[in-house]
Amino acid sequence: MNISPAQCIKLMFLILGLSLIPQVYAWQDTDQDGVPDIKDACPNTPANTSVMANGCFYEIETKTENIQCDINNPSTYSSTDCHNITTAIVYFEFAIAEVDLSQWKTLALVKAFLEANDSTLTLVGHTDIVGTPEFNYQLSLQRAQNVKRILVEDYGFDPNRFTVIGKGISEPVADNRSSEGRRLNRRVQFIVNDK
């Protein structure tokens, strides 16, 4: 086999280049979390753990302050300590009144509260600022009605335990100028009625 001088030079440069590549460019994942060590901000996570792109644990944002049950731990839902659901919130997609499957963790928490307490609830629907006030009022009312429907039809609670209110755009909790703010405003909140 004859190798031309040009091919010989290319081969030598390739070998030289490969031998000079620093070790930092190689894929190393010491903690086996799927993030290379060079990008891993949390280098000691357990193997096969779900982590963010920086190698650290996911931080799940849930509105659980003052809630005595853990929204991410269904085994705590039946606890009689599930007595404060005022920070439980069901969120909605843009211009949608149907409850997304991702929100059923919150509804399970509300179910546990209702089973442990003889309280009645006011379900308050809200929207972001996009659209007319009339449309948003109706949308907020439909959101609250859909949450009530799930609590009555799927969980079997007496419909008389719920009052439904639509607030439309009138009570934002976040800035409607940002997409994140609008996402936080599309919600149904729960108010425990005093006896």
C-alpha positions, -999 to +999 in steps of 0.1 A: +000+000+000+015+033-010+008+064+011+014+097-005+034+124+014+003+145+018-016+116+033+013+108+056+014+144+068-024+144+074-021+112+094+007+125+115-013+157+123-043+136+133-022+114+156-005+145+171-038+163+175-054+133+193-025+129+216-026+166+226-063+167+235-065+175+272-083+152+295-109+178+304-125+174+270-132+138+276-166+127+288-163+119+325-193+114+347-179+104+381-212+104+399-231+088+370-259+113+369-257+119+332-239+153+335-202+155+325-179+164+354-168+196+337-204+209+338-215+192+371-223+219+398-233+191+422-206+164+417-218+139+443-254+132+434-264+095+437-262+075+405-293+074+383-309+104+400-329+129+380-310+161+379-311+194+361-286+203+333-262+216+359-261+182+377-281+194+408-314+180+421-346+193+406-362+219+429-399+214+425-418+246+432-450+240+449-472+262+471-470+241+502-461+265+529-484+261+559-497+228+544-492+200+569-493+174+542-466+169+516-481+175+482-454+152+467-460+124+491-495+108+487-490+087+519-495+119+539-527+129+522-549+110+547-533+126+577-556+145+600-529+172+600-540+181+565-559+211+578-546+241+559-552+242+522-554+279+517-521+278+498-531+249+476-535+262+441-547+245+408-530+261+378-543+263+342-529+266+307-536+297+287-573+301+278-581+266+290-607+258+317-600+220+319-579+208+348-546+194+336-535+160+349-505+176+365-527+194+389-543+163+404-517+162+432-532+194+445-567+180+442-557+149+461-545+172+489-579+190+488-597+156+489-577+146+520-586+179+537-623+174+529-622+139+543-605+150+575-627+181+580-664+189+578-657+222+562-671+239+531-649+255+505-652+285+482-635+278+449-622+310+434-612+311+397-588+336+382-573+344+348-544+363+334-550+397+317-550+385+281-585+388+266-616+408+273-628+412+309-661+395+300-643+365+285-619+362+314-647+364+340-665+335+322-632+315+319-624+320+356-659+308+366-656+277+343-622+269+359-637+269+394-668+249+382-645+223+366-626+219+399-659+215+417-670+189+391-639+168+398-645+170+436-681+160+432-681+136+404-647+119+408-642+122+445-679+119+456-682+150+478-716+167+484-719+196+459-734+217+487-699+218+503-687+241+475-693+277+465-679+287+431-667+323+423-651+337+392-628+367+397-615+371+361-585+395+359-594+414+391-570+397+416-536+390+400-509+375+423-481+382+398-471+407+371-491+401+339-463+416+318-443+383+320-453+348+308-444+334+343-466+361+360-495+352+337-490+315+344-493+321+381-524+342+376-543+314+358-555+295+389-582+283+412-577+289+449-595+273+479-610+293+508-622+274+539-655+289+549-660+296+586-688+277+602 
